[in-house]
Amino acid sequence: MQSVKLILVFVLMLAGAARAQVYPSTGSAWVTPGGWEEPLATSRFDSAEAVTRWELRHADLVLGNWQSAALNEASTVLLPFRAQSLSCEPDEQQRWLAQQASANGQDPENVFLHFAQDTRLSLSAAQLQSDSLPEAKPWLSRTADTLTIPGWDPVNDRDGDGQLSDTEYQQRLNPLASARFAYQARVLLAGQQPGGDCVYRTNLSDPAVRALLINWYRYHWQQIAATGGYTPRLRPLLGPDILPVVSGGQILELSLQAGTPEAEARYLAQLVDFLGQLKQRLAPALLAVSASGLALWPDEAVSAPLRSQVDLWVRPRFITPAMGLARIQQSWQHFALSAEGASSVLMVSMRDGHSYLHPGDERAWHQDVETGLALYYLFNLPGQTYYHNWGDSLSVDSTNTSMRDWYRPGLPKNWVYQPTAMLRVDLGEPVSAPKGYKPVWWQAEPLSGDSRGSVLGSYKVAPAHWFWLYRTGWFGKQPAEGVIARRYEHGLVLYRAVQQAGQSRFLEAKPMRISLPGTYIRIFYDGTTSEPMNYLELGGYEGAVLQKAASEQ
């Protein structure tokens, strides 16, 4: 209890001060912090509370929840939410919605989508496990590989009392709908959600339901002191990837067949429209969305309205040590989103780096962190981008490391994955390439263009200012191997790779000596530096962050 009080006092001190950016050259973010543990290995922390205090001081943005309104108020917190989903088990949100609907003379059941006919879904044995389905629901029929959900058609409910009597059931006008109650026919997704959660789809076609949901988020976000919301995954929604329909499938509120591209597109359009209403009604609330699974171009009919509503894009596994040159030269959309004014959290994963080949090697892990930050600085746009490294972990949280995701188990993950000593070095703003160096070109069919430009095809983009320090051959726009670089006011970042990603043989490539456009010092994981140098040796899939030597400043 005493430690909690100390944290709250610390938070109040933070809240009283101006919220300056933690690091000089970029923003930093935590994604779903939580699960803090007392370190099991020797470190600077003696308790889980000490880890929490450290995290509070080392991020400008939190996509998650500090599990305390006081802590949230001292940060910029975007609370995870999924407007398209409601839990299969009654929770605070459903109780609140039901209470408000009843008080307004509305049917609480209207907040859900329903199957209009008995529907059989093809599901794997894992998806059909009892812990991923709502408990004590005898109307759900299961076989070894299917789940059958009864349908609800209001024409069968002749007296309109919300249930079928024995007589009404026997005399159904629509014999293909066998649900006795509407709640039995809710559109159910079991096992396909992250973590295997069971959810129902929300009825976003009803304006009254939308108003209820907006009021809920207003209430909930104010209660927990959140600045806005973050949707971890927007799609899939009602398409074949998530609702594999064997028979039936008609959705009452949409008059469309579940498990079809048409249902997916219609519901996505409704969801995007709802997010726009939510943002308008709760202004100045911020909205963040994960870009995972989304085609942000060229389908302007849906993507343009979505892009206009989203303040911040979250890019999981956007950067990996062995991502290769081709992926970099295809990553123009980040700069297009930035040109539209959006911010981004660029998440670094170290799953394919040198630590994959040498999991017990301290230097391999440190090198992957250094490479990840160098790659991040290739994409960094100060004031618009946030750095987050989730290492090689299976989960994004604040728990301790294990033998599979760091060379030493029992250390706070966020502490070892965030290279604070490197981030403290002030590189300044990105600047144009030095004279005489060839620019890197975007190569994303059918688009091709100079990365120094502010237009790519018909799209506005923020200039990347990438250039080649080395490349195999000077003809063509996609060398087989190269060293891509970006200059900053006070530094330089560079990365050596081949076109292909994840080539194990290239991870073991011999170091190559690369001439530098000036005199620099290299910044290592722990903040130590090299001697001033005019050249650098880089191995395969290796990046480096350099600072101008004092003589160059």
N, C-alpha and C positions, 0 to 999 in steps of 0.2 A: 504493500500500500504506500509505503514511504517512497519507493522508487517511482511509482506512478505520479505522486505529487511533485517529485523533482522534475519529471518530464514535463508536467503541465506548467510549472514555473518557467522552465526553459522555453517552452512554446510561447508563453505570454511575452517573454523577452523578445523572441523572434518576431512576433506579431507587431510589437511596438516599433520595430525598426523598419526602415524602407527595404522592400524586397529587391535587393540587388541580385543580378545574375551571379551564380556561384563561380563560374569559370569565365575568363576574359574573352575567349574566342568562339564559344558556342554554348548553347543551352544543354542541360542534362535532365534526364527524366528517369523515374522509377515506374515500372510496369507491374501492377498488382502486388505491391509489397505486402508482407504478412508472413506469419509463421516464424517470427524471430526466435532464435534459439541461443542459449548460452554456448559460446564457442567451446569445443572439446579439445582443440589444439591451442598451443600458446599463441596469443595475439594481444593486441592492445585493449581488448574488451574483456570485462570480467562478468558480464551478464547480458541477457537478452535486451534489457532496457538500455544498456550502453550502445548496443548495435542500433536500436531504434533511434536514439539520439543522434548517432552518426549519420544515419540515413536522412534524418530531418534536415541536416545541414548541407547535404550534398546533392540536392536536386532542385531544379526550378519548377518542375511539373510532376504531378503524380497521377498516373492512370490507375486508379484503385482507391483505396480507403485506408486511412490510418487507424480506423476502428475507434475513433474518438472525434467528436465535433470540435473540441478545442484544438486538437492536432490538425484537423482538416482546415480550420480557419486560419492557421498560420502558414498554409501552403496553398498552391493552386491545384485543387483536386478535381479530377473528372471521374465521376462515379460510373463503374461499369453498369450498363443497362442494355436490355434487348426488348425494344418495343414490340417486336414481332412474336414474343414468347411469354407465356405464363406457366409457372411451375405446375406439375401434375399434383403436387402436394400443397394443400392450403398453406399460405404464408401471409405475412403482414400486408403485402400488396393486394392480394385477392380479398382479404377481409376488408380492407379499406375501400376497394372498388365496389364490393357488394353492398357495404353500408351506404356509400354515397349514391349508388344506383337506386337502392330501395328508397332512400330519403327523397330522391327526385322523381319517384314514381316509375322508374325504369326496371326492366327485368335484368337482374345481374347476369343471367345466362347469355345476354346479348354480347358480352365482351369476348366470347369465344367463337371461332369458326366451327361449323358442324358438317359432317358428312350427311348428304341427303339420301343416301342409299347404303345398304350394307356393303362394307368395303373390306377386301382382303389384301393385306400387304405382305410382301415377301421380305422376311427378315432373317438374319443369321442367328445361329444359336446363342451367340454372345449378346446380341441385341435383345433377345427374348428372355434373358435372365430376369428373375423376379425382382431383383433390386433396381432394375432400370425401368420398371413399369409401375404404375400406381397400384398400391396394395388394395386388397379386398374389392376388386372390381369384377364380379362374376360375369358381367355381360361381355367381357372381352374373351374371345375364344382363341386358344393357341394350339398350334400343331408344332411339329419339330422345326418348321421353317416358315410358318405364316402366323399372322395376327389378324383376326377379324374383328372389326368395329361395327356395331349396328348403326344404321342410318336413322335420321330423324327428319320426317316430312310433316310440316304443320297441317297439311290437308288431312292427315290421319287423326289429328286431335280436334274432333268435331265440336266439342264444347269449349275449346280454347283454354283449358285449365292447366296446360303445361304437362299433362301426363295422359297416357292411354289407359282407359279402363279395359276390363276384359272384353267388353262388347266392342269398344272401339278397336281394340287390337285384332279381334277376329274379323272385323269388317273394314279393314284398312283399305283406303282408296289406292294407296301406293304399297303393294305387298312387298316391294323391294326394300322398304325401310321398316326395320323391326324394333327400333329403340322404343322403350316405354317412356323414357324421359329424355329431354334434349341433352342433358349433361352426359348421357351415355354415348352420344354421337360426336363428341368433340374431336376435332382433327388433332391426332396424337402423333408425336414423334418420339419414339423410344430408342435409346441407344445410339442415335446418330449424332447427338449433340456432344460438344466437348465435355469430357468427364463422364460420358454415358448418361447424362441427365435425361429425365423424361419431361417433355414440355408439351403444352397445347399452343396452337397458333391463335393469335389475337385477331379479332374481327375489326380490321381497320377500315372497312367499307362503311361503317356506321358513324355519322358525325357525332352522335351522342356519346359513343364509346371513345372516340378521339378526344372529346372534351374531358371525359372522365380521366383518361390517361394523362393528359396534359396537367390536370389539377393534381393528380397523384405525384407526378415528377416535381411539380412546384413544391408541394408539401414535403416530399421525401428529401429533395436536395437542400431545401432550407433547413430541415430538421438536422441533417447530417453535415451542414456547412460545406456543401459541394459547389464548385464554380460552374459545373455543367456535367455532361455525361459522355461516356465513351462506350461505343458499341464494338465489342471485340470481333464479331463476325456478322456481316450483313446477309450473306448468302451461304448455302442454298436455302430456299424458303419453302416452296411447294412443288419443286420440279422432280424429275425422275431420279436424281441423285439422292434425294432424301425421303421421297415417298414412292417406293417401287410398288405400284398398284398392280395386283393380279386381276381383280375384278371389282366392279363398283367404282367408287372414287369421286362421284359428283359432289361438289361443295355447295352447300345450300346458299350461302351468302354471296358467292361469286358466280354461280351458274356456270362453272367451269370444272373440268376434270382434273383432280389432283394428279400429280406425277407427270405433268405435261409442261412443255416450254411455255405454253400460253398462260397456264396458272402461275408459273414462276414470274413471267413478265408482268402480268396484271398485279400480282401482290407486291412485287418490287416497286412498281410505280406508286401504289398506295402507300407503301412504307416511306418512300422518298418524299411524297407529298406530306405525310404526317410529320416527318422530321422537320420539314419547312415550317409547318404550323407550330410545332413545339418550339423551334428556335425563335419564331416571331413573337409568340405569346410569352416566352420566358426570357426575352432579351434583358440583359446582355449575356445570357448563359452561353457557354462555349460547347460546341459539339465536336467530338472526335469519333472517327470511324476507322476500323482496320481495312486496309486496301486488299486484304487477302481474299481471293476468289472473285474480285471485281474487275470488269473490263471498263476502265475509265475513259478510254477512247477505242474506236471511233464512233460508238453508238451514242450519238448526241441526244437522242430522244429521252433516254433515262439518265445517262451519265452527266450531261450538262446540268440538269436540275439538282442532281445529287452533289456535284462539285460546288454548286452555288450555296449549298446549305452547310457544308462541312468546313469547320475552322482548322481542323488538324487531322492529318492522315497518319495512321500508325502502319509502319512497314515491317512486319515480322520477317526475320531472316533476310533482310534486304542486303546485308553485307556478310560475306563469309571470307575467310582468308584465301581460299582457293577458288574464288568466284570467276577468275579469268577475265581476259580482255573483252571477249564478245559480250558478256553480260553488262560490263561497264559501258560499252559503246551502244548498248540498246536501252540504257536507263534514262532516256530523255524525259520520261513522264514526271519524274521527281522535279525537274527544273521547270516543266510546264505547270505543274500544280503550284510551285512557288511563284511563278509569274502571275498566276491568278490571285495571289495574296494568301494562299494557304500555308500553314506550318506543317512540319512533319516530325515524327519520332522515327528515327532510323535505327532499327534494332540489329545489333551485331550478334552473329552466332559463330562459334569457333568449331563447329562440328566437323569441318573437312580440312582442318589445318595441320600443322606439324605435330600438335599435341595428339592428333588422332593416330599418328604413326608411333609416337613416343609418349604414351600417357603418363609415364612416371618421371619424365624429364622436366625439371623446373624451367629451364631455359626455353624449351619448346612452348610451354604455356605462355610464358612472358612474351615470347616472340609473336605468338598469335594475337595477344592483346595489342601489342604495338602495331601489327599489321592491320588489325581491325580498326584501330583509331586512325591510322594513315589513310585507309580506304574511306572511313567516315569523313575525314577532312577533304577528300576529293569532292564530296557531295555537300559539305557544310555551307549553309548560307546564314551567316550570323543574324540573329533575331527571328529566324524562321525554322531552324532545325534543332532537334534535341537528340542527344546521344544516349543510347542505352545498350549495354552489353549483357546478354543473358548466357554467355559462355557456351558450355556444352551440356547444359542442364536439361532435364526432361520437363521441368516445370519452371514457370516464371514467378518467383516469390523471393522471400528473404531468408530461407532456411540455410543450413550449413552445407558446405561442399561434401561430396563423397569421393570415393576413389575413381569413379567413372567421369567426374566432371571437374577435377582439379588434381594437381599432383600431391596435395595434402588434404586429407579429409578433416572435417570438423571446424572449418573456417567460414565466416559469414560470406555467402556467395557474392552479394552486391559489393562488399568491401574488396574482395580480390579481383572481381571482374571490372570494376571501374578504376582506370589508371589515373588516380587523382593527381599524382605528381606530374604526369605528362599534361593533363588538362590544365594545370595551373600555369603552364608556359603560355605567354601571350604571343600568339602568331599574328594578331591583327586581322585585317580583312583580306579576302582573296583579291588578287590583282592579276592583271594581264600577264601573259607569258613574256619572258625576255626576248629581245630581238634575235632573229636567226634560228629560232626553234620552230619546227613544224607543228601545226595544231592537230589535235585528235579530232576525228570526224565521227559524228553520230552515224551508226550503221544499223538501222532498224527498219527493215523492209516494210513499206516502200519508201520510207523516209531516209534521207541522207543529207548531212549538212555539217558545217563547221561548228565545233563546240564553243567557239568564241562568240557566235552569233546570238541574236535575241529573237530569231524566228527560225522555226524548223517546219518546212512545208507551209501549212496554213495555221500553225500553232505558234503562239508566243512562248518563249522559254527564257529563263534566266541564264545568262552566259555562264558556262562552266569554266572556261579559260584553261582547258587541259592542253598539254603539249607533250611531245615525245622527247624524252632524254636519250632514249635508245630504241631502235626497232630493227628487225631483220628486213632489209630492203627498203627503199624509199619510194617504191611505186605501189599504187593501190592504197586503199584506206584501212585495210585490216591485216596488219603484219602477223606472221605466225607467232612471233614473240616480241615483247617490247617492255619498256619501262615508261609508264605513264606518270605525269607529274602535274602539280598545281602549285603556283607560287602564292605566297601570302606576303603582306607588308613586312613581316619580321621572320618569315620562315619559308619552308618548302616541304611538300609531302610527295612521296613517290611510291610506286608499286611495280614490281616485276612479275610478269605472268606470260603465259601462252594464251591463245584464243580460247581453248577449251577449259572448262572448269573441272576441278577435282582430279587432276591427273597425278596419281601417286608417284610416278616416276619423276615428274617435274618437281614435286616436293623435295626430292633428294638431289636436285640439280646443283652442280658446283656453283659457288658464288661467282658473280661477274662484277668486274670493276666498272663503275659508272662515273663519268666525269660530271661534275656539278657546275651550275652557272653562277659560281661565286664561292665564298668561303662560309662553311656552315659547321655547326656542332650537332651531333645526333643526340636525341633525347631518348633515354631508355625507360623501361617500365617503372623503375623505382625513382625516377627523376634524376639519376646520375647522367653525366654527359660525356661525350667523347672529346678528344682534342679537336681544335679547328682543322678542317680538312677541305680539300678541293675535289675529292673523289670519294666514292662509297662502294663497298662490296655488298651486293645483294644476292641472296639465294633465290630458289624458285618459290613463287607465291609468297614473296616477302615484301613488306612495306616498311617505310621509315618516316618518322617525323623529325624534321630538322629545324633548327633555329639559326638565324643569321649570326655569324661570329661578331664579336664586339667591333672588329675592324670594319665590318660591312654596315653596321647600324647607322 
